[in-house]
């Protein structure tokens, strides 16, 4: 049996910095968007990304929020 919720997730953000993914998760949840975080970083060497996914029905709203989030969290 296939879980339809698992198949309609869309990637909206990826970062190597864990706290940025967690901050974005909170912002999206504050806007009533369900968030799924997948940590694909290697546990020993810390390379790879932490990916933030949302359900496809919230994709457009999430993209707008992510764009604003990225503009406000520039790390140099």
URQUI-V971270 format. One record per residue. N is the residue number from 1. PHI is phi in radians with two decimals (NA if undefined). OMEGA is omega in radians with two decimals (999 if undefined). NEAR is the number of other ideal C-beta (glycine too) atoms within 8 Angstrom. Layout:
# URQUI-V971270
N|PHI|OMEGA|NEAR / N|PHI|OMEGA|NEAR
This chain:
# URQUI-V971270
1|NA|-3.12|2 / 2|-1.64|3.07|5 / 3|-1.51|-3.08|6 / 4|-1.14|3.11|6 / 5|-1.15|-3.12|7 / 6|-1.29|-3.07|7 / 7|-1.54|-3.12|7 / 8|-1.87|3.08|9 / 9|-1.53|-3.12|11 / 10|-2.16|3.10|10 / 11|-1.28|3.11|8 / 12|-2.07|-3.07|10 / 13|-2.84|3.05|11 / 14|-2.49|-3.11|7 / 15|-2.65|3.02|9 / 16|-1.61|-3.05|8 / 17|-1.83|-3.00|8 / 18|-1.04|-3.07|9 / 19|-1.18|3.07|6 / 20|-1.18|3.09|10 / 21|-1.10|3.14|14 / 22|-1.19|3.09|9 / 23|-1.10|3.12|10 / 24|-1.11|3.09|14 / 25|-0.97|-3.13|11 / 26|-1.12|3.13|8 / 27|-1.08|3.14|10 / 28|-1.13|3.12|13 / 29|-1.12|3.07|10 / 30|-1.12|3.10|6 / 31|-1.78|3.07|8 / 32|1.05|3.08|4 / 33|-2.02|3.07|12 / 34|-1.23|-3.04|7 / 35|-2.17|3.07|11 / 36|-2.22|3.13|8 / 37|-1.91|3.06|11 / 38|-2.08|3.13|7 / 39|-1.59|-3.12|7 / 40|-1.79|3.11|7 / 41|-1.31|3.02|11 / 42|-1.19|-3.05|7 / 43|-1.23|-3.12|4 / 44|-1.57|-2.99|4 / 45|-1.90|3.10|4 / 46|1.00|2.97|8 / 47|-1.92|-3.05|6 / 48|1.90|-3.05|7 / 49|-1.98|2.90|8 / 50|-1.78|-3.03|14 / 51|-1.87|3.14|12 / 52|-1.94|-3.12|16 / 53|-2.07|3.02|11 / 54|-2.30|3.04|15 / 55|-1.18|-3.05|11 / 56|-1.03|-3.14|8 / 57|-1.20|3.11|5 / 58|-1.85|-2.99|10 / 59|-1.04|-3.08|11 / 60|-1.09|3.11|6 / 61|-1.08|-3.14|9 / 62|-1.14|3.12|13 / 63|-1.08|3.10|9 / 64|-1.10|3.13|8 / 65|-1.14|3.13|13 / 66|-1.11|3.12|12 / 67|-1.08|3.10|8 / 68|-1.13|3.11|8 / 69|-1.05|-3.14|12 / 70|-1.10|3.12|9 / 71|-1.13|-3.09|7 / 72|-1.67|-3.09|6 / 73|-2.21|3.12|8 / 74|-1.10|3.10|6 / 75|-2.03|-3.10|5 / 76|-1.80|999|2
